[in-house]
Amino acid sequence: MTAAIFGLSAPIMTVDEAAFFKDANPAGYIIFKRNVVDREQLRALTDSLRSLHGRDDVPILIDQEGGRVQRMGPPIWLAFPPGASFDALYDVAPMSAIEAARVNAKAIGLMLSEVGINVDCLPLLDVRQPETHPAIGDRALGSDPMRVAALGRAVIEGLREGGVVGIVKHMPGQGRAVVDSHHDLPVVTASDEELEFDISAFRRLNDAPMGMTGHIMFEAWDSDLCSTMSPTIIEQVIRGRIGFDGLLMSDDLDMNALKGDVSDRAANCVAAGCDLALNCWGRMDEMIAIAGKVDAMSLRAKERLAAAMATIGAAPDTSEIAALIAKRDSLLQYAS
């Protein structure tokens, strides 16, 4: 199994993609708006990916956060609120905010399960700072690590109840980023002592099934390499000080925060300690090059993947979605 997650180019798997995926056997796939038309089409697409490998537990990912980041949206699917909505409710009613975050995430999970998607790139555990770039902005769950962790755990639990695995991101924390890693490399000059604040939310959720790195450089930890490419940060900070032992994947390797050929980026992040390299855009030349340079998944990475996928059980009852949304909205109305 290739230590990579690949995207697809269109709403159906092409003949060339099917042949390549069958041969390369990537660890999983990620869905974007270009792959989405309606329920029937999307379910057929995800079914085709499972059939290709003969595995019901093939990870099929999506970024379905709410707010600005929703690959599946109206008019076919419901719109969901951003993380900041639950942060605002927490100001006046912490337990209600936690419950609202849980039922919201369960509704998202049920919606994804209905179309065969079983992994969501959520929750963000980036602790918002005064200088946080708008690329994170209202996606964040708050500016206090304990609050972020409490809401983040509720999101993971809700997704699991909806039949979906959650991914904590962007490890070890992107709250101090003042530029958007889609376009530039954020460089953080905070001290090691100050960065304890950033990693504390991740430490509280170090038992999460999956995690995603952020393309961000922390000069206190590694002044040469960003988190995704740094053995020091992955081994000493993410695996060590945070204590995360779940499946670790990179953020999208096509982001301009990174330099060099995409296939080299993929090989380097796996060599640095990421279990999986994430390549989102479904470009055949890139995927072929990555498959040629990235090693097969290690035994430990396979064990982590299996353990993560085993956290979700039998197909849930999607008829609950309306009731969950109603409960969420009844709680959110009390937000300040």
C-alpha positions in Angstrom: 0.0 0.0 0.0 1.5 3.3 -1.1 1.9 5.8 1.8 -0.2 8.4 0.0 -3.7 9.8 -0.3 -4.7 10.9 -3.7 -7.4 13.1 -5.2 -9.6 12.5 -8.3 -10.0 14.7 -11.3 -13.7 14.6 -11.9 -17.1 13.3 -10.6 -16.4 9.8 -11.9 -13.2 7.8 -11.7 -11.6 7.8 -15.2 -10.3 4.7 -16.9 -6.7 5.9 -16.4 -7.3 6.7 -12.8 -8.8 3.2 -12.1 -5.8 1.5 -13.7 -3.3 3.7 -11.8 -5.1 3.4 -8.5 -5.4 -0.4 -8.8 -1.6 -0.7 -9.4 -0.4 2.0 -6.9 -2.9 1.0 -4.2 -2.8 4.3 -2.3 -3.8 4.3 1.4 -6.9 6.4 0.6 -8.5 9.2 -1.3 -9.8 12.8 -0.8 -12.9 14.3 -2.3 -13.2 18.0 -3.5 -16.0 20.1 -5.0 -14.9 19.1 -8.5 -15.9 15.5 -7.5 -19.3 16.3 -6.2 -22.6 16.6 -8.1 -25.4 15.0 -6.0 -26.0 12.1 -3.6 -26.4 9.4 -6.1 -23.3 10.4 -8.1 -21.1 10.8 -5.0 -22.2 7.5 -3.5 -21.5 5.8 -6.8 -18.0 7.4 -6.8 -17.1 6.3 -3.3 -18.5 2.8 -4.0 -16.3 2.5 -7.0 -13.2 3.3 -4.9 -14.1 0.6 -2.4 -14.8 -1.9 -5.1 -11.5 -1.2 -6.8 -9.6 -2.4 -3.8 -12.2 -4.8 -2.3 -12.0 -3.1 1.0 -15.0 -1.5 2.8 -12.7 0.5 5.1 -10.7 2.4 2.4 -10.3 5.9 3.9 -12.2 8.4 1.8 -11.6 11.9 3.1 -13.2 15.3 2.7 -12.8 18.8 4.1 -16.3 19.4 5.5 -15.8 21.8 8.4 -18.7 24.3 8.1 -18.5 28.0 7.3 -16.0 28.8 4.5 -14.8 25.2 4.1 -17.6 22.9 2.8 -17.1 20.7 -0.2 -20.7 19.5 -0.1 -23.2 22.4 0.2 -26.5 23.8 -0.7 -28.8 23.3 -2.5 -28.1 19.5 -2.3 -26.8 19.5 1.3 -27.2 21.6 4.4 -24.8 24.4 5.3 -23.0 24.1 8.6 -21.7 26.9 10.9 -18.0 27.6 11.4 -16.0 26.7 14.5 -16.3 30.3 15.9 -20.1 29.8 16.4 -19.4 27.2 19.1 -16.7 29.4 20.6 -19.2 32.2 21.0 -21.7 29.9 22.7 -19.0 28.7 25.1 -18.7 32.3 26.4 -22.2 32.0 27.9 -22.9 28.3 28.3 -19.8 26.0 28.0 -21.7 22.7 28.4 -24.3 23.8 25.8 -21.5 24.7 23.4 -19.9 21.3 23.8 -23.2 19.6 23.2 -23.9 21.8 20.2 -20.5 21.0 18.7 -21.1 17.2 19.2 -24.6 17.1 17.6 -23.4 19.4 14.8 -20.5 17.0 14.1 -22.8 14.0 14.3 -25.0 15.5 11.7 -22.0 16.2 9.4 -20.9 12.6 10.0 -24.3 11.2 9.1 -24.4 13.3 5.9 -21.0 12.1 4.9 -21.8 8.4 5.8 -24.8 8.6 3.5 -22.6 9.1 0.5 -19.8 6.7 1.6 -17.3 9.2 3.0 -15.7 8.0 6.2 -13.0 10.5 7.2 -13.5 14.3 7.8 -10.6 16.7 8.1 -11.9 18.1 11.3 -11.5 19.5 14.0 -9.0 22.3 13.9 -7.1 22.6 17.2 -5.2 25.7 16.2 -5.5 28.1 19.1 -6.5 31.5 17.7 -4.1 34.4 18.5 -4.6 38.2 17.9 -2.3 37.8 14.9 -3.8 34.7 13.4 -4.2 34.9 9.7 -7.8 34.9 8.3 -7.0 31.6 6.6 -7.6 30.1 10.0 -9.8 32.9 11.4 -13.4 31.8 12.2 -12.5 28.2 11.5 -10.8 28.0 14.9 -12.7 26.8 18.0 -11.3 29.6 20.2 -8.3 31.3 21.8 -8.1 29.2 24.9 -6.4 25.8 24.6 -8.7 24.1 27.2 -11.8 25.4 25.4 -10.4 24.3 22.0 -9.7 20.9 23.3 -13.1 20.5 24.9 -14.9 21.5 21.7 -12.5 19.5 19.6 -13.2 16.3 21.5 -16.9 16.9 21.1 -16.4 17.1 17.4 -14.4 13.9 17.2 -17.0 12.1 19.3 -19.9 13.5 17.2 -18.2 12.5 13.9 -17.6 9.0 15.3 -21.2 8.6 16.3 -22.1 9.6 12.7 -19.8 6.9 11.3 -16.8 9.1 10.4 -13.2 9.4 11.6 -12.0 12.9 12.6 -8.6 14.3 11.9 -7.0 16.9 14.4 -5.2 19.6 12.6 -2.8 21.4 12.0 -0.2 19.8 14.2 1.6 21.2 16.2 -0.5 24.4 15.8 -1.1 27.1 13.2 -2.5 29.7 15.5 0.5 32.0 15.2 0.7 31.9 11.4 0.5 35.5 10.0 0.5 34.3 6.4 -1.6 31.7 4.5 0.3 28.5 4.0 -1.5 28.0 0.7 0.6 30.9 -0.6 3.6 31.4 1.7 5.5 29.6 4.5 4.5 30.9 7.9 7.5 31.4 10.2 7.0 31.5 13.9 9.6 33.1 16.2 7.9 32.3 19.5 10.1 30.7 22.2 9.8 27.0 23.2 8.2 28.1 26.4 5.6 30.2 24.6 4.8 27.3 22.2 3.6 25.2 25.1 0.4 27.2 24.8 0.0 26.1 21.1 0.5 22.4 21.7 -1.6 22.0 24.8 -4.9 21.5 23.0 -3.3 18.8 20.9 -1.8 17.2 24.0 -5.3 17.0 25.5 -6.5 15.2 22.4 -3.4 13.1 21.8 -5.5 10.0 21.6 -7.3 11.2 18.4 -7.3 8.5 15.7 -5.8 10.7 13.0 -3.8 13.9 12.8 -2.6 16.3 10.1 0.6 18.4 10.1 0.7 22.1 9.2 3.2 23.6 6.8 4.7 26.1 9.3 8.2 26.7 10.5 8.9 27.0 14.2 12.4 28.6 14.7 12.6 27.4 18.3 12.3 23.8 17.2 13.7 23.6 13.6 15.0 26.7 11.9 15.5 24.9 8.6 12.5 22.8 8.0 8.7 23.3 8.4 6.7 20.8 10.6 5.7 18.6 7.7 9.3 18.0 6.6 11.0 18.1 10.0 12.0 14.8 11.7 12.8 16.8 14.8 9.3 18.3 15.1 7.5 15.1 14.2 9.5 12.9 16.5 10.2 15.2 19.4 7.2 17.5 19.4 4.2 15.7 17.8 5.1 12.1 18.8 7.1 13.1 21.9 5.8 16.2 23.8 2.3 16.0 22.5 2.3 12.2 22.8 0.2 11.7 19.6 0.4 8.1 18.3 -2.4 8.1 15.8 -2.1 8.1 12.0 -0.2 11.2 10.9 -0.6 12.7 7.4 0.7 15.8 5.8 -1.5 18.8 4.8 -1.9 19.2 1.1 1.6 19.0 -0.5 0.6 21.3 -3.4 0.6 24.4 -1.1 3.0 27.1 -1.9 4.5 27.1 1.6 6.5 24.2 0.3 9.3 24.3 -2.3 10.5 21.8 -4.8 8.9 19.0 -6.9 5.6 17.6 -5.4 6.9 14.1 -5.5 10.0 15.1 -3.6 7.8 16.8 -1.1 5.9 13.6 -0.6 9.0 11.4 -0.2 10.5 13.9 2.2 7.5 14.2 4.5 7.2 10.4 4.8 10.9 10.1 5.4 10.5 12.8 8.1 7.9 10.7 9.9 4.5 11.3 8.4 2.6 8.1 7.9 1.0 9.4 4.7 1.6 12.1 2.1 -1.6 14.0 1.1 -1.8 15.0 -2.6 -5.2 16.5 -3.4 -5.5 17.6 -6.9 -5.9 14.5 -9.0 -3.1 15.4 -11.5 -2.0 12.1 -13.0 1.6 13.2 -13.6 2.0 14.2 -10.0 0.4 11.0 -8.7 2.5 8.8 -10.8 5.7 10.6 -9.7 4.7 10.3 -6.1 3.9 6.6 -6.3 7.4 6.2 -7.8 9.2 8.0 -5.0 7.2 7.2 -1.8 7.8 4.0 0.0 5.1 1.5 0.9 3.4 2.2 4.2 5.4 0.9 7.2 3.9 -1.8 9.4 3.4 0.7 12.2 1.6 3.1 9.8 -0.7 0.3 8.7 -1.5 -0.5 12.3 -2.3 3.1 13.0 -4.6 3.3 9.9 -6.4 0.1 10.9 -6.9 1.3 14.4 -8.3 4.6 13.2 -10.7 3.1 10.8 -11.8 0.6 13.5 -13.1 3.5 15.7 -16.3 3.7 13.5 -18.9 0.9 13.7 -21.9 -0.2 11.7 -23.6 2.2 9.3 -25.6 4.8 11.4 -29.2 5.9 11.0 -29.2 9.0 8.8 -32.8 9.8 9.7 -31.5 11.6 12.8 -30.0 14.5 10.9 -33.0 16.9 11.1 -33.4 16.4 14.8 -29.6 16.9 15.4 -29.7 20.2 13.4 -32.8 21.4 15.4 -31.0 20.7 18.7 -27.9 22.5 17.5 -29.8 25.5 16.4 -31.8 25.6 19.7 -28.5 25.8 21.6 -26.7 28.2 19.3 -29.5 30.8 19.7 -28.1 31.6 23.1 -24.6 32.6 21.8 -23.6 36.1 22.7 
